[in-house]
Amino acid sequence: MRVVVWGTGNMGRAGIRAVDAHPELTLSHVLVANPEKVGVDAGSLAGLECSLGVAATSDVDAVLASGPDAVVYTASGDVRPQEAVADIVRCLHAGAAVVTPSVYALYDPTSAPAELLSLLEEAAKQGGTSLFVSGIDPGWGNDVLPLLVSGVASTVEQVRCIELFDYSTYDQPDAVRYSVGMGQPMDEVPVMVAPGVPTMIWGGQVRLIARGLGLELEEIVEKVERRALEQTVTNPMGTFEAGTQGGLRFEIQGMAEGRPAIVVEHITRIDASVAPDWPSPADGAAGAHKVVIEGRPRIEVTVEATDEGDNRAAGGNATAAARLVNAIPWLRSAGPGIYDALAVPLSPAVGKLKRCS
């Protein structure tokens, strides 16, 4: 199957590597927006030590006209959501299956805005193809993983999905500063935790888990806590001044019988020194994802992934990209439509021998 990777940032690099490693897929094109990347070999863009024989291009029309079987769309949707949706519609109209982390509202299609859902469903129908939106958090870390773990519990009182993350390792300055609010004044509420936004981004995951467990939710509640930096810190994204936001902790709680039955929790910092009383990864490193099943037995699973030089952020990105790329063969065999994590199976890593490092 001929696959295009659109975007070569944090997720795109991992997407190229995942496509190259998959025995049923062939990397046909790489699309970039940066003129300096045009003509550069995909292997170089992905940090591989070998050439893949695919030169990056910015010619979207020509790439889609070539009739690819699938597009791994990893261009950011954080600060350009309408443009991202328009790009995905183009891909679907071209007959390509699309996998992407870039449209938060579609992590649970059943709770997506009707207008958006209708637009993409019609594009998928006209193109005769399919769409799957996922990531790690939101994504497999709080949909298929907690549901899988719940299958070895006798009783379940609460499902809690936790992201512990040090944003100093996540080289996305716009998202970190202006969406998450790191380094911004404490009297300004970051976009990510403005009232209603956490539910818009993660509420679908909470509802999806509820559907998987056959649980009826009464409402979704948001809780937010912020901490200021006590000292100025510097990292590859620049300087973050003392007194500005240095830590953010929030929960999206799915309520049942008056109590939080399903919880997605984020505990994030711009420096390890922030909020030492908040939970941290057991080894003190930059990040981890956890699922805790309160019940009998109590179950706790921690996932720590590393890539690109033992980087936890890169490791998380790589798992998200692989979840998407590995779904492509299934999506190509499915009928036209928009699919969620309950429908798209996890695919074992069959035949994925290392081809270059």
C-alpha positions as CSV (number, residue, x, y, z in Angstrom):
1,M,0.0,0.0,0.0
2,R,1.4,3.4,-1.0
3,V,1.5,5.8,1.9
4,V,2.1,9.5,2.2
5,V,3.4,11.1,5.4
6,W,2.2,14.8,5.5
7,G,4.4,16.7,8.0
8,T,7.8,16.0,9.4
9,G,7.7,17.4,12.9
10,N,7.7,15.4,16.1
11,M,4.9,13.0,14.9
12,G,5.9,13.0,11.2
13,R,9.4,11.8,11.9
14,A,8.0,8.9,13.8
15,G,5.4,8.3,11.1
16,I,8.0,8.0,8.4
17,R,9.9,5.4,10.5
18,A,6.7,3.4,11.2
19,V,5.7,3.3,7.5
20,D,9.2,2.2,6.5
21,A,9.2,-0.6,9.0
22,H,5.7,-1.9,8.1
23,P,5.9,-5.0,5.8
24,E,2.6,-4.1,4.0
25,L,3.3,-0.4,3.4
26,T,5.5,1.6,1.1
27,L,6.4,5.2,1.7
28,S,5.5,6.9,-1.6
29,H,5.8,10.6,-0.7
30,V,6.6,13.0,2.1
31,L,4.8,16.4,2.2
32,V,6.4,19.4,3.9
33,A,5.6,23.1,4.3
34,N,9.1,24.3,5.0
35,P,10.9,25.2,1.7
36,E,14.2,24.2,3.3
37,K,13.0,20.6,3.6
38,V,11.9,20.3,-0.1
39,G,14.2,17.8,-1.8
40,V,15.6,16.3,1.4
41,D,15.5,12.5,1.6
42,A,12.8,11.1,4.0
43,G,15.4,9.0,5.8
44,S,17.3,12.2,6.7
45,L,14.1,13.9,7.9
46,A,13.2,10.9,10.0
47,G,16.6,10.7,11.7
48,L,17.5,7.4,10.0
49,E,21.0,6.6,9.0
50,C,20.1,5.5,5.6
51,S,18.4,7.0,2.5
52,L,14.8,5.9,1.8
53,G,14.9,7.2,-1.8
54,V,11.9,9.5,-1.3
55,A,12.5,13.3,-1.6
56,A,10.2,15.6,0.3
57,T,7.9,17.8,-1.7
58,S,5.5,20.7,-1.1
59,D,3.3,19.9,-4.1
60,V,0.1,18.6,-2.4
61,D,-1.9,18.5,-5.6
62,A,0.6,16.3,-7.4
63,V,0.9,13.9,-4.5
64,L,-2.8,13.4,-4.1
65,A,-3.3,13.1,-7.8
66,S,-0.8,10.2,-7.7
67,G,-3.5,8.1,-6.0
68,P,-2.0,7.1,-2.6
69,D,-3.7,4.4,-0.6
70,A,-3.3,6.3,2.7
71,V,-2.1,9.6,4.2
72,V,-0.5,9.8,7.6
73,Y,-1.5,13.4,8.4
74,T,0.7,14.8,11.2
75,A,0.7,18.5,10.4
76,S,-0.4,20.4,13.5
77,G,-4.0,21.1,14.2
78,D,-3.4,22.8,17.6
79,V,-3.2,26.3,16.2
80,R,-4.7,25.7,12.7
81,P,-7.7,23.4,13.2
82,Q,-9.8,24.6,10.2
83,E,-6.8,24.2,7.9
84,A,-6.1,20.7,9.2
85,V,-9.7,19.6,8.6
86,A,-9.6,21.1,5.1
87,D,-6.4,19.1,4.3
88,I,-8.0,15.9,5.6
89,V,-11.1,16.5,3.5
90,R,-8.8,16.8,0.4
91,C,-7.1,13.5,1.2
92,L,-10.4,11.7,1.7
93,H,-11.8,13.1,-1.6
94,A,-8.7,11.8,-3.3
95,G,-9.6,8.2,-2.1
96,A,-6.8,7.9,0.6
97,A,-7.5,6.5,4.0
98,V,-6.4,9.1,6.6
99,V,-4.9,8.5,10.0
100,T,-4.1,11.6,12.1
101,P,-3.7,12.9,15.6
102,S,-4.6,16.4,14.5
103,V,-8.4,16.8,15.1
104,Y,-9.2,16.5,18.9
105,A,-13.0,16.6,18.3
106,L,-12.9,13.3,16.4
107,Y,-11.1,11.1,19.0
108,D,-14.7,10.1,19.9
109,P,-16.8,10.7,16.7
110,T,-20.0,10.1,18.6
111,S,-19.5,13.3,20.5
112,A,-18.0,15.4,17.7
113,P,-19.8,18.6,16.5
114,A,-22.5,17.5,14.0
115,E,-21.3,19.9,11.3
116,L,-17.7,18.6,11.4
117,L,-18.8,15.0,11.5
118,S,-21.1,15.5,8.5
119,L,-18.4,17.2,6.5
120,L,-15.9,14.4,7.0
121,E,-18.4,11.6,6.6
122,E,-19.5,13.0,3.3
123,A,-15.8,13.3,2.2
124,A,-15.1,9.7,3.2
125,K,-18.3,8.5,1.4
126,Q,-17.4,10.4,-1.8
127,G,-13.8,9.1,-1.7
128,G,-14.8,5.6,-0.8
129,T,-12.4,5.6,2.1
130,S,-12.0,5.9,5.9
131,L,-10.6,8.1,8.7
132,F,-9.1,7.2,12.1
133,V,-8.1,9.9,14.6
134,S,-5.9,8.9,17.6
135,G,-2.8,9.8,19.5
136,I,-1.4,8.7,22.9
137,D,-3.2,11.2,25.3
138,P,-5.8,11.7,24.0
139,G,-5.4,8.4,22.3
140,W,-4.4,4.8,23.1
141,G,-3.2,5.7,26.6
142,N,-6.8,6.6,27.6
143,D,-8.9,4.4,25.3
144,V,-7.7,0.9,24.4
145,L,-5.1,0.6,27.2
146,P,-7.5,1.2,30.1
147,L,-10.2,-1.0,28.5
148,L,-7.6,-3.8,28.0
149,V,-6.5,-3.5,31.6
150,S,-10.1,-3.5,32.9
151,G,-10.4,-7.0,31.3
152,V,-8.3,-8.6,34.0
153,A,-10.2,-6.9,36.9
154,S,-13.0,-8.6,38.7
155,T,-14.7,-5.4,39.8
156,V,-14.0,-1.8,38.7
157,E,-14.8,1.2,41.0
158,Q,-12.8,3.8,39.0
159,V,-10.6,4.0,35.9
160,R,-8.0,6.7,36.1
161,C,-5.6,7.6,33.2
162,I,-2.7,9.8,34.1
163,E,-0.1,11.6,32.0
164,L,3.0,12.7,33.9
165,F,5.0,15.0,31.7
166,D,7.9,17.5,31.7
167,Y,7.3,19.8,28.8
168,S,10.9,20.9,28.7
169,T,11.6,17.9,26.5
170,Y,8.7,18.7,24.1
171,D,10.0,21.0,21.4
172,Q,6.8,22.7,20.4
173,P,7.1,26.3,21.6
174,D,3.8,27.6,20.4
175,A,1.8,24.7,21.9
176,V,3.8,24.7,25.2
177,R,3.7,28.5,25.7
178,Y,0.3,29.5,24.3
179,S,-1.9,26.4,24.5
180,V,-0.5,24.9,27.7
181,G,0.5,28.3,29.1
182,M,4.0,27.5,30.4
183,G,5.9,30.8,30.9
184,Q,2.7,32.9,30.7
185,P,1.3,35.2,33.5
186,M,-0.6,33.5,36.2
187,D,-3.5,35.8,35.8
188,E,-4.1,34.5,32.2
189,V,-5.9,31.2,31.8
190,P,-4.2,29.0,29.2
191,V,-6.3,28.0,26.2
192,M,-5.9,24.3,27.1
193,V,-7.7,24.7,30.4
194,A,-10.2,27.5,29.6
195,P,-13.7,26.4,30.7
196,G,-15.0,23.7,28.4
197,V,-11.8,23.1,26.5
198,P,-10.5,20.1,28.5
199,T,-13.9,18.5,28.0
200,M,-13.7,19.3,24.3
201,I,-10.3,17.6,24.0
202,W,-10.5,14.7,26.5
203,G,-14.2,14.4,27.1
204,G,-14.5,12.1,24.1
205,Q,-12.0,9.7,25.7
206,V,-13.9,9.6,28.9
207,R,-17.1,8.9,27.0
208,L,-15.4,6.3,24.9
209,I,-14.2,4.4,28.0
210,A,-17.7,4.6,29.4
211,R,-19.1,3.1,26.2
212,G,-16.5,0.4,26.3
213,L,-17.5,-0.4,29.9
214,G,-21.3,-0.1,29.3
215,L,-21.4,2.8,31.8
216,E,-23.9,5.6,31.7
217,L,-22.3,9.0,32.6
218,E,-24.3,11.7,34.3
219,E,-22.0,14.6,33.5
220,I,-18.3,15.6,32.9
221,V,-16.6,17.8,35.4
222,E,-13.3,19.7,35.0
223,K,-10.8,20.5,37.8
224,V,-7.8,22.7,37.3
225,E,-4.7,23.6,39.4
226,R,-1.8,25.8,38.4
227,R,1.6,26.6,39.9
228,A,4.1,29.4,39.3
229,L,7.8,28.9,38.7
230,E,9.8,29.8,41.8
231,Q,12.9,30.5,39.7
232,T,13.7,31.3,36.1
233,V,14.5,28.2,34.0
234,T,15.9,27.8,30.5
235,N,15.5,24.9,28.1
236,P,15.7,24.4,24.3
237,M,12.5,26.4,23.8
238,G,13.9,29.4,25.6
239,T,13.6,31.1,29.0
240,F,10.7,30.7,31.3
241,E,10.6,33.5,34.0
242,A,10.0,33.1,37.7
243,G,6.5,33.9,38.7
244,T,5.0,32.7,35.4
245,Q,3.2,29.4,35.0
246,G,5.5,26.4,35.5
247,G,3.0,23.7,36.4
248,L,-0.5,22.6,35.3
249,R,-2.6,19.9,36.8
250,F,-6.1,19.1,35.7
251,E,-8.7,16.4,35.6
252,I,-11.7,15.5,33.3
253,Q,-14.0,13.5,35.4
254,G,-16.8,11.3,34.1
255,M,-19.4,11.2,36.9
256,A,-21.6,8.2,37.6
257,E,-23.7,7.8,40.7
258,G,-22.4,11.1,41.9
259,R,-18.7,10.1,41.9
260,P,-15.9,10.3,39.5
261,A,-15.9,6.9,37.8
262,I,-13.7,7.6,34.8
263,V,-10.9,10.2,35.2
264,V,-8.3,11.6,32.7
265,E,-5.6,13.4,34.7
266,H,-2.7,15.5,33.5
267,I,0.2,16.5,35.7
268,T,2.6,18.7,33.7
269,R,5.6,20.8,34.4
270,I,8.1,23.0,32.5
271,D,10.8,21.9,34.9
272,A,11.2,19.0,37.3
273,S,11.6,21.5,40.3
274,V,7.9,22.7,39.9
275,A,5.3,21.4,42.4
276,P,7.4,18.7,44.1
277,D,4.3,17.6,46.1
278,W,2.6,16.6,42.8
279,P,3.1,13.0,41.6
280,S,6.2,12.4,39.4
281,P,7.4,9.4,37.3
282,A,8.9,6.8,39.6
283,D,12.4,7.2,38.1
284,G,12.2,11.0,38.1
285,A,12.5,11.1,34.3
286,A,10.6,13.3,31.9
287,G,7.4,11.5,31.4
288,A,5.1,8.4,31.8
289,H,1.5,7.3,31.1
290,K,-0.3,5.4,33.8
291,V,-3.6,3.5,34.1
292,V,-5.0,2.8,37.5
293,I,-8.0,0.5,38.0
294,E,-9.4,1.0,41.4
295,G,-11.3,-2.2,42.2
296,R,-10.5,-5.8,43.0
297,P,-7.7,-6.3,42.4
298,R,-6.3,-2.8,42.2
299,I,-4.2,-2.6,39.0
300,E,-1.6,-0.1,38.1
301,V,0.1,-0.1,34.7
302,T,2.9,2.4,33.8
303,V,4.1,2.9,30.2
304,E,7.4,4.6,29.6
305,A,8.5,4.9,26.0
306,T,11.8,6.5,24.7
307,D,13.1,7.3,21.2
308,E,15.4,9.7,19.5
309,G,18.1,9.5,22.1
310,D,16.2,8.3,25.2
311,N,13.7,11.2,24.9
312,R,10.3,10.4,26.6
313,A,8.4,12.9,24.5
314,A,9.7,11.3,21.3
315,G,8.9,7.9,22.7
316,G,5.3,8.9,23.3
317,N,5.1,10.4,19.8
318,A,6.5,7.2,18.3
319,T,3.8,5.0,20.0
320,A,1.1,7.4,18.8
321,A,2.4,7.3,15.2
322,A,2.7,3.5,15.2
323,R,-0.8,3.1,16.5
324,L,-2.0,5.2,13.5
325,V,0.3,3.6,10.8
326,N,-0.4,0.1,12.0
327,A,-4.2,0.7,11.5
328,I,-3.8,1.5,7.8
329,P,-4.3,-2.1,6.5
330,W,-7.4,-2.5,8.5
331,L,-8.8,0.8,7.4
332,R,-8.2,0.0,3.8
333,S,-10.3,-3.2,4.2
334,A,-13.1,-1.4,6.1
335,G,-16.0,0.3,4.4
336,P,-16.1,4.1,4.0
337,G,-16.6,6.0,7.3
338,I,-15.0,7.4,10.4
339,Y,-13.8,4.9,12.9
340,D,-12.9,5.2,16.6
341,A,-10.6,3.2,18.9
342,L,-13.3,0.7,19.9
343,A,-13.6,-0.3,16.2
344,V,-9.9,-0.2,15.0
345,P,-8.0,-3.2,16.5
346,L,-4.5,-3.1,17.8
347,S,-2.3,-4.9,15.3
348,P,0.6,-7.0,16.6
349,A,4.1,-6.1,15.3
350,V,4.2,-9.0,12.7
351,G,7.2,-8.9,10.4
352,K,8.6,-5.5,11.5
353,L,12.2,-6.3,11.3
354,K,14.6,-3.4,11.8
355,R,15.7,-2.1,8.4
356,C,18.0,0.7,9.4
357,S,18.8,2.6,12.6
